[in-house]
Amino acid sequence: MSASYFTIVHIIVLCIILLLCVLFFILSLKAERKLFLSLCFTNILVSVSLSVFLMLVLDKYTKIGILENVTNERILRNESIVFKGQVRNIGKFTISKCVLKIKLINQPLSKDNLSGEALFKPSGMSLFSWLLNEKKDTHPNTVEYSFEVAKDLKKKKSASFTVNMPYPPYFTRTMHVTKLNCY
């Protein structure tokens, strides 16, 4: 994590959790010796779990980025696809990192070629394929890649990005799904 990960809200929440942890530790000192260790363990476990959970929730509501002007262009020469666009920080705090996930989904189904084999591919002993040394499906219907598209993005600023990924040549009609996660 970079130094810009923590906002003032993160620091305040961590200080409150630390104060509660210390308070519960002081209260557990008054308990019997047998109970003291289990109370301390529970205190630490709950504090760490609460901290991790609240950091994830705070990231969702304090570090907000959106995609703008996303375009794609397929390059036939080297069977790849290029995505271009911008990431804009619409939150009130600096975003330390934005990761763009792009999923390409092949949609070979249409009402003309709708058959049982297209909907259901019998797998036989796929559970034991590792034992029989069978090859996996060489033509998957979905391909997913992740790219870091922005780093240390100040509030109300934007950053341009260009990412390149391989495009499976056997895809016929492709649907693109993009998702942006900012931390």
N, C-alpha and C positions, 0 to 999 in steps of 0.2 A: 504494500500500500504506500502510496506517496503521501507526502506531508499535507497535501491539499485535500485528502480524503475526509478529514474531520471538519465539520462545520461547527459553529458555536452551539447549535442545537444538539449535535452529537456529544460535545464536551459537557454540556449541562446535564444531559441524560446520564452519561457515564458517572459524573460526580454524584448525582442523586442515588444511583445504584450503589456506588462505593460507600456513601454515607449510610444507606440502609444496611449494607453488608456489615459495616463496623458496628452499627446499632444492634443488629441481631447477634453478632459475635459477643458483644458486651452482655447482652441478655442471656446468652447461652453459658456464660461463665458462672451464673448463679444456679445452673442445673447440676444434677449429680454427675459424678465423674464418669459413670458408664454412659450417660446420655450426651455428655459434652462432645465426644468425637463424632457421633452420628449427627448431632446438631451442626457442628462445624462443616462436616462434609456436605450436608444438605444445603447449608447456607452458601457455600462456594458453588455447588452445582446449580442451584437456582439463580444465583447472581450471574454466573457465566452464561447460562442459557438465556436469561432475560436480556443480557447485554447483546448477545449475538442476534437474537430475534428483533430487538428494538433497533439495532443498527440497520438491519435489512428493511424494516418498515420505514425508518427515517430516510433511507436512500430513495425509496419509492416516492416519497412526498417532498423531499427537498432537492433532489437532483433530477430535474425533468428535462429531457432532451427530445426533440422531434426531428424527423426526416423531412427534408424539403427538396423539391425538384429532382427526384430520383428518376434517372433514365437508365436504360440498358441497351447495349448494342452487342449483337452476336458477331464474332469474328470467325469466319469460316476457314480462313487460312490455317489457323492453329487450333480449331475447335474449342474456342473459349468464349466467355461472355464477360463484358465489362459493365460494371455498375458505377454510375457517377451521380453525385448529389451533394447535399449539404446537411450538416447536423447543426441545429440551433438549440442553444441553452435557453429555455424559457423559464427556468427557475430563478430563485433569488440567491443561489450559492454557486460556487465554482464546481464544475464536474471534473473529477480526476481522470475518468476513463469512460469511453463509450464503445461498446462492442456491438457490431452489426452482424446479425445472423441472417444468412440468405439460404432459403430452401427452394430448390427447383423440384417441381413435382410433374412427372410425366402423366399425361392424360390420354392414353391411347383408346379409351372407351368412347364409342359413339353408338347411336341406335342401330347403325348399319352392321358393326362388327361385335355386337353384344352377344356373347356366347358363354357357355359354362366355363370354358377354359380361361377366358379373359377375367371372369369374376373370381374363380376359385382355382388355384393351382395345387393339386394334391402333392403333399410333401413326403408321404411315406414315412420313413424312419428319420425325420429331420432331427428328432431329439438325440439320436445316436449317430449323427453325421460325423462328429469328432472321432468316434470309435471306428467308423468305416472309412475314414479319410475321404469323404465326399466333398466336392468343391461347393462353396457357397454360390448363391445366385450371382452370376457375373453381370447381370443387367438389372440393378435395383431401380425401382420406380421413383425413389426420392434421393436427392443428393443435397447435403447440407454443409455449409462452410461458415466459419466465424472470422471476422476481421476487426481489428482495433482501428476505429475510424477517427477518434478524437481523443486528445489527452490534454488535461489542465485547461478546459474550456471555461472561460470567464462568463459571468452572468450576462445575458442579453447579447452574446456574441455567437458567431457561427463559424464553422470550419468546413471547407470543401474536402471531399474524398473521392478517390477512384480506386476501385478494387477489381481484380481480375481473377476469374476462377474457370476451371475446365468445364466445358459443356459436353455432356454425353452425346455422342453422335446418333445414338438410336432413339433419342427423345423426339417425339413427333409434334405434339401440341403441349407446350409447357406453361405451367402456372408458376409465378414467382411469389414467394412469401418472404417479406422482410420484417425483421423485428429488431428494435434498438433497445439495448439495456445499458443504462448509465449508472455509474457508481461514484 
